[in-house]
Amino acid sequence: MRQYELTVIFPLEEDQYQAGREQVLTDLKANGSEIEKTDEIGDRDMAYEIKKRRRGRYVLFTLKVEPEKIMVLDRIFKLNANLLKYLFVRIDG
């Protein structure tokens, strides 16, 4: 297993945020990820407009997952309407 950081931007609306966050956690656990840490970064302005929104709620997950599962998670996250944007970054250690 490799260590990754997953940054996710959710909409500001509380119901969409909660639904999106729960779905991300469920999808990560269903694909064998070990979530080590979750940091609520908070509401921030985005550099550019995404889905007609200028602000989003940022959450940073630190996790361990098999590299081949990243592509599976990428396909699943693309279908989640409660995510504005996400990014997986591998942590070299």
Residue pairs with C-beta under 8 A, 6 or more apart in sequence:
1 34
1 64
1 65
1 66
2 64
2 65
2 66
2 67
2 90
2 91
3 36
3 62
3 63
3 64
3 90
3 91
3 93
4 62
4 63
4 64
4 65
4 70
4 88
4 89
4 90
4 91
5 60
5 61
5 62
5 63
5 88
5 89
5 91
6 28
6 60
6 61
6 62
6 63
6 86
6 87
6 88
6 89
7 58
7 59
7 60
7 61
7 86
7 87
7 89
8 20
8 21
8 24
8 58
8 59
8 60
8 61
8 83
8 85
8 86
9 46
9 50
9 56
9 57
9 58
9 83
9 84
9 85
9 86
10 16
10 17
10 20
10 21
10 56
10 57
10 58
10 59
10 82
10 83
10 84
11 17
11 20
11 53
11 56
11 57
11 82
11 84
12 43
12 53
12 55
12 56
12 57
16 82
17 57
17 82
19 82
20 80
20 82
20 83
21 59
23 80
23 82
24 61
24 77
24 80
24 83
25 35
27 73
27 76
27 77
27 80
28 35
28 61
28 63
28 65
28 73
29 35
31 65
31 69
31 72
31 73
31 76
32 65
32 66
32 69
33 63
33 64
33 65
33 69
33 73
34 63
34 64
34 65
35 61
35 62
35 63
36 62
36 63
36 64
37 61
37 62
38 59
38 60
38 61
38 62
39 59
39 60
39 61
39 62
40 59
41 58
41 59
41 60
42 57
42 58
43 55
43 56
43 57
43 58
44 55
44 56
44 57
44 58
45 54
45 55
46 53
46 54
46 55
46 56
46 84
50 56
50 84
50 85
51 84
53 84
56 84
56 85
62 91
65 73
70 88
73 88
74 88
77 83
77 86
